[in-house]
Amino acid sequence: MEQHVYMIDRYLELKNIVNDILLNVCNELTMLNGNELQLLNDIIPLLSPIEEATKIVSGDSYCTASTIIPMVNILKEKLANVTPNMADTIIVKDFLLNEIDKRMGPIEQVSILSMATVLDPRFKKLHFKDSQACANSIQKLKSIAKPMATENVKETLINATNNNPIRFGTITTN
């Protein structure tokens, strides 16, 4: 995908030179007409967010689960904000948004991903579109953490009642 966006962008930069060469050298090759050039200009803003997301995911040695929800929601938002000028590009935009929805579905409902996103200090609740999914994740995290915290308190109390010293770093209490 990345190479295609770059290739289209580069062609648009060099279109006048390419057309001059085609006019002078080859009669068999047809040049892109104005409508086709406009289509290429119109499609670049749709492909650029996908290219950016691909670079981010590919650049990491591993993609953490916490980045998936923000990445998908930002990608959908960027695509939704593009205003195409041509009917063909509107079709491409709708297709891209539908494919993201089809492939990702209600991604915020996937508890492991939503909990990972909430726990990541870079994101927390920032990129959630579904407030109920976010609230469910927070509640689930609390229900997981509560028994762990209770167990730690019990262990501390048992140590204190057995007259075992409680250690806090280098300080020991009796």
Secondary structure as GFF3:
##gff-version 3
##sequence-region A 1 174
A	DSSP	alpha_helix	2	25	.	.	.	ID=ss1
A	DSSP	alpha_helix	34	59	.	.	.	ID=ss2
A	DSSP	three_ten_helix	65	67	.	.	.	ID=ss3
A	DSSP	alpha_helix	68	81	.	.	.	ID=ss4
A	DSSP	alpha_helix	87	104	.	.	.	ID=ss5
A	DSSP	three_ten_helix	107	109	.	.	.	ID=ss6
A	DSSP	alpha_helix	111	119	.	.	.	ID=ss7
A	DSSP	alpha_helix	131	161	.	.	.	ID=ss8
A	DSSP	beta_strand	166	168	.	.	.	ID=ss9
A	DSSP	beta_strand	171	173	.	.	.	ID=ss10
###
